[in-house]
C-alpha cells in the first residue's frame, strides 16, 4: 500500500496561511479516511493484534496507574480484546466522554462488561461511573506526521485534553500506512509516541 500524501511542492511552512493549513489538513484527512475504508477486515484484525501485543509488552516495563482507552469507530484499530487482557492483569481503564464541543474530554472509569450508553455522536460511553484522569492515554489517529502530530476528525477534543496542565502521557494508535505529509496548526499537540502494527514512532 502507498502512504497517503498531499503534495505541497514549493510551499514554505513559514508562509502558509492558517486557512491553507486547514484546507490541506482537510484534504489529507479525506484521503486517509478513504485509505482506511479500503483496508480489508483481515488486514485490520492483524494490525490490531500486533498493536495489542506491543502495548502489553510496553506496559510491562512502563506501568501506569490508569489507562485511558478508546471505543473503536469508523475502522480504527479495534483493541477491545486487548482491553480484556489489560483488565485481567489488574490495569485500571477509563473511556473518554465528550462534554461540550469546546471543552477537553472527561474520562469515566470502565472495565470490559460494564454498561455503556451512546452519546450524541453515537459512540458508546460508560453509563454511571466515577470521573477519573488517566495517567496514560491511548489515542486513535486518522493519521500522523513525522513530528508525531495527530490527524483526528477535526473536533480538537484530544488537543484540548493534552493542552491541560499535567496532561496524561499520550500514545497514538495508528495504521503504519497513515503516516502522512501535513502541517500542524497552532493548537495541535504532538503526541509522546505513536504505535503502529510495525512498531513505535
Backbone as CSV, one residue per row, in Angstrom:
resi,resn,N_x,N_y,N_z,CA_x,CA_y,CA_z,C_x,C_y,C_z
1,UNK,0.839,-1.202,0.000,0.000,0.000,0.000,0.871,1.247,0.000
2,UNK,0.332,2.329,-0.466,1.068,3.581,-0.536,0.583,4.529,0.533
3,UNK,1.537,5.174,1.210,1.173,6.140,2.228,0.419,7.303,1.600
4,UNK,-0.750,7.666,2.099,-1.494,8.793,1.543,-0.728,10.093,1.737
5,UNK,-0.518,10.837,0.691,0.198,12.105,0.798,-0.485,13.153,-0.082
6,UNK,-0.451,14.383,0.370,-0.930,15.508,-0.417,0.280,16.360,-0.763
7,UNK,0.526,16.560,-2.022,1.733,17.293,-2.427,1.667,18.744,-1.981
8,UNK,2.833,19.265,-1.538,2.931,20.663,-1.135,4.181,21.272,-1.769
9,UNK,4.468,20.935,-2.987,5.671,21.409,-3.633,5.694,22.928,-3.673
10,UNK,6.859,23.472,-3.259,7.039,24.913,-3.320,6.456,25.660,-2.159
11,UNK,5.840,24.966,-1.192,5.247,25.667,-0.070,6.247,25.773,1.057
12,UNK,6.266,26.893,1.732,7.143,27.142,2.867,6.263,27.198,4.099
13,UNK,6.486,26.310,5.102,5.637,26.311,6.282,5.543,27.656,6.959
14,UNK,6.575,28.484,6.828,6.570,29.792,7.487,5.621,30.762,6.810
15,UNK,5.283,30.473,5.549,4.450,31.413,4.810,3.059,30.861,4.506
16,UNK,2.815,29.612,4.858,1.498,29.037,4.607,0.498,29.626,5.584
17,UNK,-0.605,30.170,5.066,-1.606,30.782,5.922,-2.431,29.750,6.652
18,UNK,-3.123,30.219,7.715,-3.934,29.320,8.518,-4.998,28.629,7.687
19,UNK,-5.669,29.390,6.819,-6.727,28.792,6.005,-6.151,27.740,5.061
20,UNK,-4.929,27.970,4.567,-4.293,26.987,3.692,-3.986,25.701,4.448
21,UNK,-3.509,25.845,5.696,-3.198,24.669,6.508,-4.464,23.876,6.789
22,UNK,-5.539,24.576,7.148,-6.814,23.907,7.424,-7.310,23.170,6.193
23,UNK,-7.207,23.814,5.033,-7.662,23.187,3.794,-6.812,21.958,3.472
24,UNK,-5.494,22.109,3.653,-4.611,20.987,3.377,-4.922,19.810,4.292
25,UNK,-5.124,20.094,5.588,-5.439,19.025,6.522,-6.755,18.352,6.158
26,UNK,-7.719,19.121,5.694,-8.998,18.553,5.300,-8.825,17.580,4.136
27,UNK,-7.982,17.938,3.180,-7.722,17.061,2.035,-6.999,15.794,2.472
28,UNK,-6.003,15.961,3.336,-5.265,14.798,3.837,-6.193,13.882,4.628
29,UNK,-7.044,14.482,5.467,-7.973,13.690,6.269,-8.884,12.847,5.363
30,UNK,-9.405,13.451,4.320,-10.292,12.729,3.405,-9.553,11.566,2.744
31,UNK,-8.295,11.803,2.342,-7.509,10.740,1.713,-7.215,9.613,2.696
32,UNK,-6.891,9.972,3.930,-6.590,8.959,4.940,-7.815,8.124,5.285
33,UNK,-8.963,8.765,5.413,-10.182,8.026,5.722,-10.573,7.094,4.574
34,UNK,-10.383,7.552,3.344,-10.661,6.691,2.195,-9.717,5.498,2.192
35,UNK,-8.457,5.752,2.530,-7.472,4.677,2.601,-7.868,3.661,3.668
36,UNK,-8.319,4.143,4.821,-8.702,3.245,5.905,-9.919,2.411,5.523
37,UNK,-10.878,3.033,4.838,-12.064,2.280,4.414,-11.694,1.154,3.452
38,UNK,-10.600,1.342,2.720,-10.198,0.342,1.728,-9.456,-0.841,2.336
39,UNK,-9.036,-0.727,3.597,-8.335,-1.831,4.239,-9.289,-3.001,4.459
40,UNK,-8.803,-4.203,4.249,-9.625,-5.384,4.439,-9.763,-5.743,5.909
41,UNK,-10.812,-6.500,6.233,-11.072,-6.882,7.615,-9.918,-7.691,8.196
42,UNK,-9.365,-8.602,7.415,-8.256,-9.419,7.912,-7.026,-8.567,8.182
43,UNK,-6.767,-7.620,7.305,-5.622,-6.729,7.485,-5.783,-5.888,8.752
44,UNK,-6.993,-5.383,8.976,-7.244,-4.596,10.188,-7.095,-5.454,11.437
45,UNK,-7.594,-6.688,11.379,-7.513,-7.573,12.540,-6.061,-7.909,12.866
46,UNK,-5.254,-8.173,11.852,-3.841,-8.480,12.077,-3.114,-7.277,12.660
47,UNK,-3.434,-6.082,12.159,-2.808,-4.874,12.680,-3.176,-4.664,14.142
48,UNK,-4.458,-4.851,14.475,-4.902,-4.668,15.854,-4.230,-5.666,16.791
49,UNK,-4.072,-6.901,16.342,-3.422,-7.909,17.177,-1.967,-7.531,17.438
50,UNK,-1.271,-7.065,16.410,0.121,-6.663,16.574,0.243,-5.469,17.511
51,UNK,-0.628,-4.476,17.336,-0.603,-3.296,18.204,-0.872,-3.704,19.648
52,UNK,-1.866,-4.571,19.849,-2.196,-5.012,21.192,-1.050,-5.743,21.864
53,UNK,-0.378,-6.612,21.131,0.766,-7.344,21.675,1.873,-6.393,22.108
54,UNK,2.147,-5.402,21.268,3.190,-4.439,21.597,2.816,-3.588,22.814
55,UNK,1.544,-3.251,22.924,1.097,-2.478,24.087,1.274,-3.264,25.382
56,UNK,0.924,-4.540,25.348,1.080,-5.378,26.526,2.548,-5.462,26.935
57,UNK,3.426,-5.589,25.952,4.860,-5.637,26.243,5.341,-4.308,26.818
58,UNK,4.855,-3.207,26.259,5.278,-1.883,26.719,4.835,-1.631,28.156
59,UNK,3.616,-2.041,28.472,3.087,-1.805,29.813,3.798,-2.641,30.877
60,UNK,4.455,-3.716,30.461,5.224,-4.496,31.425,6.404,-3.704,31.971
61,UNK,6.955,-2.815,31.160,8.096,-2.013,31.593,7.729,-0.551,31.845
62,UNK,6.497,-0.176,31.510,6.011,1.190,31.739,4.635,1.125,32.413
63,UNK,4.575,0.643,33.646,3.272,0.512,34.314,2.593,1.862,34.475
64,UNK,1.291,1.859,34.366,0.501,3.083,34.504,-0.613,2.855,35.512
65,UNK,-0.912,3.880,36.298,-1.947,3.743,37.325,-3.336,3.631,36.720
66,UNK,-3.576,4.338,35.617,-4.893,4.348,34.986,-4.725,4.626,33.500
67,UNK,-5.191,3.720,32.686,-5.021,3.801,31.237,-6.314,4.251,30.577
68,UNK,-6.270,5.372,29.874,-7.404,5.818,29.080,-7.387,5.121,27.735
69,UNK,-8.469,4.437,27.406,-8.560,3.712,26.148,-9.641,4.370,25.280
70,UNK,-9.950,3.801,24.142,-10.981,4.366,23.267,-11.850,3.240,22.734
71,UNK,-13.098,3.588,22.416,-14.009,2.640,21.772,-13.852,2.814,20.263
72,UNK,-13.499,1.763,19.523,-13.179,1.926,18.103,-14.399,2.289,17.253
73,UNK,-14.230,3.292,16.411,-15.265,3.697,15.469,-14.619,3.896,14.098
74,UNK,-15.403,3.800,13.065,-15.001,4.148,11.701,-13.715,3.447,11.264
75,UNK,-13.548,2.195,11.652,-12.408,1.413,11.185,-11.122,1.627,11.954
76,UNK,-11.176,2.299,13.122,-9.984,2.461,13.951,-9.493,1.098,14.435
77,UNK,-8.198,0.958,14.749,-7.713,-0.315,15.289,-8.557,-0.754,16.483
78,UNK,-9.088,-1.956,16.402,-10.023,-2.460,17.420,-9.222,-3.238,18.467
79,UNK,-9.017,-2.617,19.615,-8.206,-3.208,20.672,-9.052,-3.753,21.819
80,UNK,-10.331,-3.996,21.589,-11.197,-4.401,22.692,-10.771,-5.730,23.315
81,UNK,-10.247,-6.642,22.512,-9.729,-7.882,23.093,-8.542,-7.592,24.008
82,UNK,-7.693,-6.668,23.588,-6.539,-6.294,24.412,-7.000,-5.630,25.703
83,UNK,-8.088,-4.861,25.652,-8.611,-4.245,26.880,-8.968,-5.333,27.901
84,UNK,-9.529,-6.440,27.425,-9.854,-7.534,28.339,-8.589,-8.090,28.984
85,UNK,-7.507,-8.171,28.218,-6.235,-8.642,28.773,-5.679,-7.632,29.772
86,UNK,-5.821,-6.332,29.453,-5.404,-5.303,30.412,-6.122,-5.520,31.744
87,UNK,-7.447,-5.651,31.667,-8.247,-5.786,32.878,-7.864,-7.040,33.655
88,UNK,-7.582,-8.132,32.941,-7.218,-9.381,33.617,-5.889,-9.252,34.344
89,UNK,-5.077,-8.275,33.939,-3.787,-8.045,34.594,-3.875,-6.955,35.664
90,UNK,-5.096,-6.537,35.948,-5.285,-5.567,37.012,-5.057,-4.124,36.614
91,UNK,-5.012,-3.834,35.309,-4.822,-2.459,34.842,-6.169,-1.739,34.846
92,UNK,-6.243,-0.619,35.552,-7.482,0.173,35.591,-7.653,0.917,34.270
93,UNK,-8.899,0.967,33.768,-9.190,1.573,32.464,-10.234,2.668,32.594
94,UNK,-10.260,3.540,31.586,-11.276,4.586,31.505,-11.567,4.871,30.039
95,UNK,-12.775,5.332,29.756,-13.175,5.732,28.410,-13.485,7.223,28.384
96,UNK,-13.231,7.881,27.231,-13.497,9.318,27.133,-14.972,9.632,26.944
97,UNK,-15.338,10.826,27.412,-16.707,11.308,27.265,-16.646,12.756,26.781
98,UNK,-17.381,13.077,25.720,-17.467,14.452,25.221,-18.503,15.202,26.055
99,UNK,-18.067,16.311,26.667,-18.958,17.124,27.495,-19.555,18.264,26.684
100,UNK,-18.713,18.936,25.918,-19.158,20.037,25.053,-18.138,20.193,23.946
101,UNK,-18.549,20.831,22.850,-17.684,20.918,21.680,-16.399,21.697,21.904
102,UNK,-16.382,22.606,22.891,-15.199,23.443,23.088,-14.450,23.103,24.381
103,UNK,-14.718,21.943,24.961,-14.083,21.557,26.216,-13.198,20.328,26.032
104,UNK,-12.242,20.138,26.955,-11.469,18.892,26.924,-12.372,17.699,27.201
105,UNK,-11.878,16.531,26.903,-12.607,15.311,27.219,-12.614,15.070,28.720
106,UNK,-13.658,14.423,29.204,-13.652,13.861,30.534,-13.537,12.344,30.390
107,UNK,-13.143,11.681,31.467,-12.959,10.231,31.417,-13.713,9.576,32.569
108,UNK,-14.357,8.471,32.251,-15.093,7.715,33.261,-14.488,6.322,33.369
109,UNK,-14.360,5.874,34.611,-13.797,4.547,34.846,-14.643,3.497,34.122
110,UNK,-13.971,2.512,33.563,-14.661,1.477,32.775,-13.835,0.205,32.772
111,UNK,-14.529,-0.918,32.799,-13.921,-2.227,32.606,-14.767,-2.997,31.601
112,UNK,-14.160,-3.865,30.791,-14.950,-4.655,29.842,-16.122,-5.343,30.535
113,UNK,-17.289,-5.189,29.936,-18.507,-5.753,30.505,-19.369,-4.741,31.218
114,UNK,-18.810,-3.561,31.558,-19.608,-2.516,32.196,-20.668,-1.984,31.229
115,UNK,-21.759,-1.475,31.786,-22.837,-0.916,30.959,-22.358,0.319,30.207
116,UNK,-22.818,0.465,28.972,-22.465,1.604,28.132,-23.726,2.245,27.565
117,UNK,-23.658,3.559,27.363,-24.698,4.305,26.676,-24.082,4.947,25.442
118,UNK,-24.907,5.323,24.466,-24.386,6.022,23.291,-24.537,7.524,23.486
119,UNK,-23.447,8.264,23.189,-23.502,9.714,23.328,-24.121,10.334,22.080
120,UNK,-24.075,11.668,21.975,-24.699,12.360,20.852,-24.031,12.052,19.518
121,UNK,-22.791,11.521,19.566,-22.088,11.138,18.340,-22.322,9.665,18.003
122,UNK,-23.073,8.962,18.846,-23.308,7.547,18.631,-22.196,6.654,19.135
123,UNK,-21.294,7.218,19.957,-20.154,6.460,20.480,-20.499,5.925,21.869
124,UNK,-20.248,4.651,22.141,-20.525,4.112,23.479,-19.649,4.769,24.552
125,UNK,-20.263,5.140,25.661,-19.558,5.739,26.798,-20.069,5.079,28.071
126,UNK,-19.258,5.084,29.142,-19.709,4.477,30.393,-20.985,5.136,30.913
127,UNK,-21.846,4.335,31.496,-23.153,4.822,31.925,-23.063,5.703,33.168
128,UNK,-22.680,5.148,34.285,-22.709,5.918,35.530,-21.518,5.512,36.397
129,UNK,-20.332,5.883,35.973,-19.134,5.548,36.741,-18.393,6.819,37.108
130,UNK,-17.400,6.683,37.980,-16.706,7.845,38.520,-15.848,8.543,37.471
131,UNK,-15.776,9.883,37.582,-14.860,10.656,36.758,-13.437,10.445,37.256
132,UNK,-12.508,10.232,36.330,-11.112,9.996,36.672,-10.235,10.722,35.661
133,UNK,-8.939,10.835,35.947,-7.982,11.371,34.985,-6.894,10.330,34.754
134,UNK,-6.853,9.736,33.563,-5.838,8.721,33.278,-4.423,9.293,33.360
135,UNK,-3.483,8.425,33.661,-2.070,8.815,33.622,-1.485,8.606,32.229
136,UNK,-2.105,7.712,31.465,-1.675,7.447,30.085,-2.912,7.312,29.212
137,UNK,-2.849,7.874,28.002,-3.975,7.804,27.067,-3.581,7.058,25.797
138,UNK,-4.430,6.143,25.359,-4.359,5.592,24.012,-5.280,6.436,23.139
139,UNK,-4.731,7.017,22.075,-5.487,7.966,21.257,-5.515,7.477,19.807
140,UNK,-6.693,7.187,19.268,-6.755,6.728,17.877,-6.438,7.858,16.915
141,UNK,-5.729,7.517,15.854,-5.312,8.519,14.861,-5.899,8.179,13.495
142,UNK,-6.466,9.174,12.834,-6.773,9.020,11.412,-5.460,8.903,10.651
143,UNK,-4.480,9.701,11.084,-3.134,9.653,10.528,-2.192,10.431,11.438
144,UNK,-0.940,10.502,11.043,0.049,11.235,11.829,1.190,11.639,10.909
145,UNK,1.958,12.658,11.340,3.105,13.073,10.539,4.413,12.759,11.259
146,UNK,5.533,13.132,10.641,6.841,12.785,11.181,7.120,13.455,12.516
147,UNK,6.406,14.547,12.814,6.573,15.250,14.088,5.635,14.690,15.162
148,UNK,4.970,13.600,14.897,4.002,12.951,15.789,2.792,13.838,16.072
149,UNK,2.465,14.704,15.112,1.202,15.439,15.169,0.105,14.510,14.678
150,UNK,-0.940,14.411,15.462,-2.044,13.507,15.142,-3.043,14.177,14.220
151,UNK,-3.525,13.424,13.258,-4.674,13.827,12.465,-5.893,13.118,13.041
152,UNK,-6.859,13.898,13.520,-8.099,13.330,14.024,-9.239,13.654,13.090
153,UNK,-10.440,13.767,13.660,-11.617,14.067,12.849,-11.905,15.557,12.778
154,UNK,-11.093,16.367,13.438,-11.231,17.809,13.330,-11.910,18.496,14.492
155,UNK,-12.326,17.737,15.510,-13.017,18.349,16.644,-12.098,18.974,17.676
156,UNK,-10.844,18.541,17.721,-9.883,19.118,18.653,-10.004,18.648,20.088
157,UNK,-10.794,17.607,20.345,-11.033,17.178,21.731,-9.756,16.691,22.414
158,UNK,-8.987,15.883,21.719,-7.758,15.377,22.333,-6.708,16.470,22.467
159,UNK,-6.647,17.393,21.511,-5.698,18.507,21.634,-5.999,19.335,22.877
160,UNK,-7.270,19.633,23.115,-7.637,20.399,24.308,-7.328,19.606,25.578
161,UNK,-7.509,18.306,25.509,-7.218,17.462,26.666,-5.727,17.462,26.976
162,UNK,-4.904,17.349,25.944,-3.459,17.285,26.144,-2.847,18.651,26.437
163,UNK,-3.569,19.723,26.168,-3.061,21.072,26.453,-3.249,21.456,27.911
164,UNK,-3.957,20.638,28.682,-4.185,20.948,30.084,-2.896,20.776,30.898
165,UNK,-2.792,21.493,32.014,-1.655,21.262,32.916,-1.655,19.812,33.397
166,UNK,-0.462,19.273,33.535,-0.303,17.884,33.986,-1.110,16.926,33.116
167,UNK,-0.985,17.093,31.817,-1.707,16.232,30.879,-1.168,14.804,30.944
168,UNK,-2.016,13.831,30.609,-1.556,12.439,30.606,-0.486,12.202,29.548
169,UNK,0.295,11.157,29.741,1.187,10.682,28.692,0.321,10.217,27.523
170,UNK,0.758,10.497,26.300,-0.083,10.218,25.135,0.574,9.213,24.196
171,UNK,-0.206,8.191,23.828,0.228,7.183,22.866,-0.782,7.150,21.728
172,UNK,-0.368,7.590,20.560,-1.237,7.498,19.398,-1.275,6.076,18.876
173,UNK,-2.423,5.653,18.391,-2.598,4.322,17.811,-3.023,4.508,16.361
174,UNK,-2.222,3.965,15.437,-2.475,4.230,14.018,-2.014,3.063,13.161
175,UNK,-2.585,2.959,11.973,-2.050,2.054,10.964,-0.788,2.679,10.374
176,UNK,0.220,1.868,10.125,1.502,2.410,9.691,1.382,3.169,8.373
177,UNK,0.474,2.756,7.502,0.342,3.413,6.204,-0.373,4.754,6.279
178,UNK,-0.708,5.214,7.490,-1.328,6.533,7.614,-0.334,7.596,8.056
179,UNK,0.962,7.282,8.005,1.982,8.319,8.134,1.862,9.222,6.913
180,UNK,1.602,10.494,7.127,1.262,11.395,6.025,2.012,12.718,6.137
181,UNK,1.996,13.481,5.057,2.682,14.765,4.969,1.664,15.884,5.138
182,UNK,1.630,16.492,6.327,0.757,17.638,6.544,1.375,18.515,7.620
183,UNK,0.982,19.775,7.620,1.492,20.730,8.590,0.512,20.875,9.740
184,UNK,1.023,20.901,10.954,0.177,21.091,12.115,-0.275,22.531,12.261
185,UNK,-1.349,22.709,13.034,-1.834,24.035,13.373,-1.331,24.428,14.759
186,UNK,-1.553,25.692,15.134,-1.034,26.195,16.404,-1.565,25.404,17.599
187,UNK,-2.799,24.914,17.509,-3.391,24.208,18.647,-3.007,22.740,18.704
188,UNK,-2.360,22.215,17.662,-2.025,20.793,17.634,-0.944,20.475,18.668
189,UNK,-1.134,19.413,19.406,-0.187,18.976,20.430,0.460,17.677,19.961
190,UNK,1.778,17.666,19.842,2.473,16.452,19.423,2.291,15.361,20.479
191,UNK,2.090,14.140,20.030,1.946,13.015,20.942,3.319,12.568,21.441
192,UNK,3.353,11.964,22.616,4.615,11.496,23.164,5.206,10.371,22.334
193,UNK,4.359,9.504,21.831,4.801,8.405,20.971,3.595,7.908,20.194
194,UNK,3.874,7.209,19.116,2.803,6.632,18.283,3.142,5.183,18.019
195,UNK,2.149,4.320,18.130,2.329,2.901,17.925,1.537,2.445,16.710
196,UNK,2.201,1.745,15.812,1.557,1.130,14.650,1.803,-0.377,14.693
197,UNK,1.230,-1.082,13.736,1.399,-2.532,13.713,2.862,-2.945,13.481
198,UNK,3.666,-2.042,12.942,5.075,-2.403,12.677,6.042,-1.822,13.697
199,UNK,5.552,-1.034,14.670,6.458,-0.524,15.683,6.129,0.883,16.113
200,UNK,7.081,1.459,16.865,6.891,2.756,17.514,7.502,3.893,16.705
201,UNK,6.873,5.079,16.830,7.391,6.321,16.255,7.570,7.336,17.384
